Amino acid sequence: QQLALSQGKASTQSQDAAYVLACVELELNNLDTAQDLITTLDSKILVAAAGNEDWRHAMNLLRGLLLLKRGNLAEARPLLESALVALAPVPGEAADRFYLVSVAAFEATFAG
């Protein structure tokens, strides 16, 4: 919150920090807090700063995982499927931890 107050909620730094905090809150199963953080995210800000669509997919991954944890499987699946495909690491590149956690959650829910 301090960063958002000093930089503004629409700053790249505030958006990045909110994304990281939302990831942590999801992993801790603090779903309401994660949802509050996710609603403050604006992919347009981070996509513009990064120059690619990865942030849009990363935010869909967050939203999909939140829906999955809330039991909204029908809504979660398309978000997760498209985000996981778009964010898949290239061969030889390590995947980030949140991606791996999301893959595991997806496979545990939708395998078979």
C-alpha positions as CSV (number, residue, x, y, z in Angstrom):
1,Q,0.0,0.0,0.0
2,Q,2.9,2.4,0.7
3,L,4.2,1.9,-2.8
4,A,0.7,2.6,-4.2
5,L,0.4,5.7,-2.1
6,S,3.8,7.1,-3.1
7,Q,3.9,6.0,-6.8
8,G,0.2,5.8,-7.5
9,K,-1.8,2.6,-8.1
10,A,-1.3,2.9,-11.9
11,S,2.5,2.9,-11.7
12,T,4.4,0.0,-13.1
13,Q,6.1,-0.6,-9.7
14,S,2.8,-0.7,-7.9
15,Q,1.2,-3.0,-10.4
16,D,4.2,-5.4,-10.3
17,A,4.2,-5.4,-6.5
18,A,0.4,-6.1,-6.4
19,Y,1.0,-9.0,-8.8
20,V,3.7,-10.5,-6.6
21,L,1.6,-10.1,-3.5
22,A,-1.4,-11.7,-5.2
23,C,0.7,-14.7,-6.1
24,V,1.8,-15.0,-2.5
25,E,-1.7,-14.6,-1.1
26,L,-3.0,-17.3,-3.5
27,E,-0.3,-19.7,-2.4
28,L,-1.3,-19.0,1.2
29,N,-5.0,-19.6,0.3
30,N,-5.8,-16.0,1.4
31,L,-8.3,-15.9,-1.4
32,D,-10.2,-12.7,-0.5
33,T,-6.9,-10.8,-0.1
34,A,-5.7,-12.2,-3.4
35,Q,-8.9,-11.2,-5.1
36,D,-8.7,-7.7,-3.7
37,L,-5.1,-7.4,-5.2
38,I,-6.1,-9.0,-8.5
39,T,-8.9,-6.4,-9.0
40,T,-6.3,-3.6,-8.7
41,L,-4.2,-5.0,-11.6
42,D,-4.3,-3.5,-15.0
43,S,-2.6,-5.6,-17.6
44,K,-2.4,-2.6,-20.0
45,I,0.1,-0.8,-17.7
46,L,2.5,-3.8,-17.4
47,V,2.1,-4.9,-21.1
48,A,3.1,-1.4,-22.2
49,A,6.1,-1.4,-19.9
50,A,7.2,-4.9,-20.9
51,G,6.5,-4.5,-24.6
52,N,4.9,-7.9,-24.8
53,E,1.7,-9.8,-23.8
54,D,3.2,-11.9,-21.1
55,W,1.7,-9.8,-18.3
56,R,-1.8,-10.2,-19.8
57,H,-1.3,-14.0,-19.7
58,A,0.2,-13.9,-16.2
59,M,-2.8,-12.0,-14.9
60,N,-5.2,-14.5,-16.5
61,L,-3.1,-17.2,-14.8
62,L,-3.7,-15.5,-11.5
63,R,-7.5,-15.1,-12.2
64,G,-7.8,-18.7,-13.3
65,L,-6.0,-20.0,-10.2
66,L,-8.2,-17.9,-8.0
67,L,-11.3,-19.3,-9.7
68,L,-9.9,-22.8,-9.4
69,K,-9.3,-22.5,-5.7
70,R,-12.8,-21.1,-5.3
71,G,-14.2,-24.2,-7.1
72,N,-15.3,-22.4,-10.3
73,L,-13.8,-25.0,-12.6
74,A,-15.7,-24.1,-15.7
75,E,-14.6,-20.5,-15.5
76,A,-11.0,-21.4,-14.5
77,R,-10.2,-23.9,-17.1
78,P,-10.1,-21.7,-20.3
79,L,-8.2,-19.0,-18.5
80,L,-5.6,-21.5,-17.2
81,E,-5.3,-23.4,-20.4
82,S,-4.6,-20.3,-22.5
83,A,-2.3,-18.7,-20.0
84,L,-0.3,-21.9,-19.4
85,V,0.2,-22.4,-23.1
86,A,1.2,-18.8,-23.7
87,L,3.6,-18.7,-20.7
88,A,5.2,-22.1,-21.3
89,P,9.0,-21.7,-21.1
90,V,11.0,-22.3,-24.2
91,P,13.1,-25.5,-24.2
92,G,16.1,-25.0,-22.0
93,E,14.6,-22.1,-20.1
94,A,13.5,-22.6,-16.5
95,A,9.9,-22.0,-15.6
96,D,9.2,-19.6,-12.7
97,R,7.8,-21.0,-9.5
98,F,4.2,-19.6,-9.9
99,Y,4.0,-21.2,-13.3
100,L,5.0,-24.6,-12.0
101,V,2.5,-24.3,-9.1
102,S,-0.2,-23.4,-11.6
103,V,0.6,-26.3,-13.8
104,A,0.5,-28.7,-10.9
105,A,-2.9,-27.3,-9.7
106,F,-4.3,-27.5,-13.3
107,E,-3.1,-31.1,-13.7
108,A,-4.4,-32.2,-10.3
109,T,-7.8,-30.8,-11.1
110,F,-8.3,-31.6,-14.8
111,A,-6.1,-34.6,-15.4
112,G,-7.8,-37.6,-16.9
